[in-house]
Amino acid sequence: MNWGGLALGLFSFGIIGFGFYWVIRLEYYLGYLWWPYPLALGLLLIGGSLLVPNAGYSALLGITGASFVWGATELKEQAVRAELGWFKFNPGRKPDPPLARLIRRIKAPHL
């Protein structure tokens, strides 16, 4: 028997669930302007998955990277949901991220 498929499915389920959590928390504490940083992390993880010789570990990195890319696209949507009152809004957020003026000029991605 090969349990690899079941393990990857459970890992995917867990990392997607964790993605919902970190998107809500990151937007609450830092704001949506931080979206380029999880996007870059996700792209690095996906790129790293191409370099890993083991198929299982490569899949784990790719799944995690894709989840971070998805989460980066959801940060702006989460900010809208917070403004609508669906989630708590944090008026005392941390200061803007590095390069905030440049990030404001770039349209936040969404899927």
C-alpha positions as a LaTeX table, in Angstrom:
\begin{tabular}{lrrr}
\hline
Residue & $x$ (\AA) & $y$ (\AA) & $z$ (\AA) \\
\hline
Met1 & 0.00 & 0.00 & 0.00 \\
Asn2 & 1.08 & 3.53 & $-0.75$ \\
Trp3 & $-0.08$ & 6.07 & 1.79 \\
Gly4 & 1.57 & 9.01 & 0.01 \\
Gly5 & $-1.62$ & 10.21 & $-1.68$ \\
Leu6 & $-3.56$ & 10.17 & 1.57 \\
Ala7 & $-0.74$ & 12.01 & 3.35 \\
Leu8 & $-0.60$ & 14.69 & 0.63 \\
Gly9 & $-4.37$ & 15.09 & 0.76 \\
Leu10 & $-4.35$ & 15.55 & 4.54 \\
Phe11 & $-1.42$ & 17.96 & 4.30 \\
Ser12 & $-3.26$ & 19.96 & 1.61 \\
Phe13 & $-6.36$ & 20.07 & 3.78 \\
Gly14 & $-4.31$ & 21.31 & 6.75 \\
Ile15 & $-2.32$ & 23.95 & 4.88 \\
Ile16 & $-5.46$ & 25.33 & 3.20 \\
Gly17 & $-7.14$ & 25.58 & 6.60 \\
Phe18 & $-4.06$ & 27.32 & 7.99 \\
Gly19 & $-4.23$ & 29.68 & 4.99 \\
Phe20 & $-7.68$ & 30.90 & 6.03 \\
Tyr21 & $-6.35$ & 31.57 & 9.53 \\
Trp22 & $-3.20$ & 33.48 & 8.57 \\
Val23 & $-5.00$ & 35.63 & 5.99 \\
Ile24 & $-7.52$ & 36.79 & 8.60 \\
Arg25 & $-4.82$ & 37.40 & 11.23 \\
Leu26 & $-2.35$ & 39.13 & 8.90 \\
Glu27 & $-5.01$ & 41.51 & 7.62 \\
Tyr28 & $-6.26$ & 42.21 & 11.16 \\
Tyr29 & $-2.85$ & 42.98 & 12.67 \\
Leu30 & $-0.92$ & 44.41 & 9.71 \\
Gly31 & $-3.38$ & 45.30 & 6.93 \\
Tyr32 & $-3.66$ & 44.26 & 3.32 \\
Leu33 & $-0.64$ & 46.26 & 2.14 \\
Trp34 & 1.57 & 43.37 & 3.23 \\
Trp35 & 0.32 & 41.22 & 0.31 \\
Pro36 & 3.62 & 41.26 & $-1.70$ \\
Tyr37 & 5.51 & 39.53 & 1.09 \\
Pro38 & 3.44 & 36.32 & 1.33 \\
Leu39 & 3.24 & 36.38 & $-2.49$ \\
Ala40 & 7.04 & 36.44 & $-2.72$ \\
Leu41 & 7.32 & 33.69 & $-0.09$ \\
Gly42 & 4.84 & 31.55 & $-2.01$ \\
Leu43 & 6.67 & 32.04 & $-5.29$ \\
Leu44 & 9.98 & 31.16 & $-3.60$ \\
Leu45 & 8.45 & 27.98 & $-2.18$ \\
Ile46 & 7.05 & 27.03 & $-5.58$ \\
Gly47 & 10.43 & 27.71 & $-7.18$ \\
Gly48 & 12.11 & 25.67 & $-4.47$ \\
Ser49 & 9.75 & 22.79 & $-5.13$ \\
Leu50 & 11.19 & 22.59 & $-8.65$ \\
Leu51 & 14.66 & 22.00 & $-7.22$ \\
Val52 & 13.81 & 19.28 & $-4.69$ \\
Pro53 & 14.56 & 15.81 & $-6.10$ \\
Asn54 & 12.07 & 13.94 & $-3.90$ \\
Ala55 & 8.55 & 14.05 & $-5.40$ \\
Gly56 & 6.81 & 13.99 & $-2.01$ \\
Tyr57 & 8.77 & 16.89 & $-0.54$ \\
Ser58 & 8.48 & 18.78 & $-3.82$ \\
Ala59 & 4.69 & 18.40 & $-3.66$ \\
Leu60 & 4.63 & 19.60 & $-0.05$ \\
Leu61 & 6.60 & 22.72 & $-0.97$ \\
Gly62 & 4.45 & 23.36 & $-4.03$ \\
Ile63 & 1.20 & 23.01 & $-2.08$ \\
Thr64 & 2.48 & 25.33 & 0.66 \\
Gly65 & 3.70 & 27.86 & $-1.89$ \\
Ala66 & 0.41 & 27.82 & $-3.78$ \\
Ser67 & $-1.44$ & 28.37 & $-0.52$ \\
Phe68 & 0.69 & 31.44 & 0.22 \\
Val69 & 0.13 & 32.82 & $-3.28$ \\
Trp70 & $-3.62$ & 32.31 & $-2.85$ \\
Gly71 & $-3.52$ & 33.97 & 0.57 \\
Ala72 & $-1.69$ & 37.00 & $-0.82$ \\
Thr73 & $-4.50$ & 37.47 & $-3.33$ \\
Glu74 & $-7.09$ & 37.18 & $-0.56$ \\
Leu75 & $-5.66$ & 39.89 & 1.72 \\
Lys76 & $-7.40$ & 42.73 & $-0.14$ \\
Glu77 & $-10.66$ & 40.75 & $-0.17$ \\
Gln78 & $-10.30$ & 40.18 & 3.57 \\
Ala79 & $-9.86$ & 43.93 & 4.09 \\
Val80 & $-13.14$ & 44.50 & 2.24 \\
Arg81 & $-14.87$ & 41.86 & 4.38 \\
Ala82 & $-13.57$ & 43.60 & 7.52 \\
Glu83 & $-14.86$ & 46.96 & 6.30 \\
Leu84 & $-18.27$ & 45.40 & 5.66 \\
Gly85 & $-18.35$ & 44.18 & 9.25 \\
Trp86 & $-18.11$ & 40.48 & 8.47 \\
Phe87 & $-14.86$ & 40.30 & 10.46 \\
Lys88 & $-13.42$ & 42.44 & 13.22 \\
Phe89 & $-11.67$ & 45.61 & 12.07 \\
Asn90 & $-8.50$ & 46.68 & 13.86 \\
Pro91 & $-8.24$ & 50.49 & 13.98 \\
Gly92 & $-4.87$ & 50.39 & 15.82 \\
Arg93 & $-2.86$ & 48.53 & 13.18 \\
Lys94 & 0.89 & 48.41 & 12.98 \\
Pro95 & 2.54 & 50.93 & 10.69 \\
Asp96 & 2.69 & 50.43 & 6.93 \\
Pro97 & 5.13 & 47.87 & 5.52 \\
Pro98 & 8.45 & 48.74 & 3.94 \\
Leu99 & 7.97 & 50.13 & 0.42 \\
Ala100 & 4.34 & 51.03 & 1.19 \\
Arg101 & 4.29 & 53.92 & $-1.31$ \\
Leu102 & 5.37 & 51.59 & $-4.10$ \\
Ile103 & 2.89 & 48.88 & $-3.01$ \\
Arg104 & 0.00 & 51.37 & $-3.06$ \\
Arg105 & 0.70 & 52.09 & $-6.73$ \\
Ile106 & 0.41 & 48.40 & $-7.64$ \\
Lys107 & $-3.09$ & 46.97 & $-7.82$ \\
Ala108 & $-3.49$ & 44.14 & $-5.31$ \\
Pro109 & $-4.00$ & 40.84 & $-7.15$ \\
His110 & $-7.14$ & 38.78 & $-6.77$ \\
Leu111 & $-8.32$ & 35.49 & $-8.21$ \\
\hline
\end{tabular}
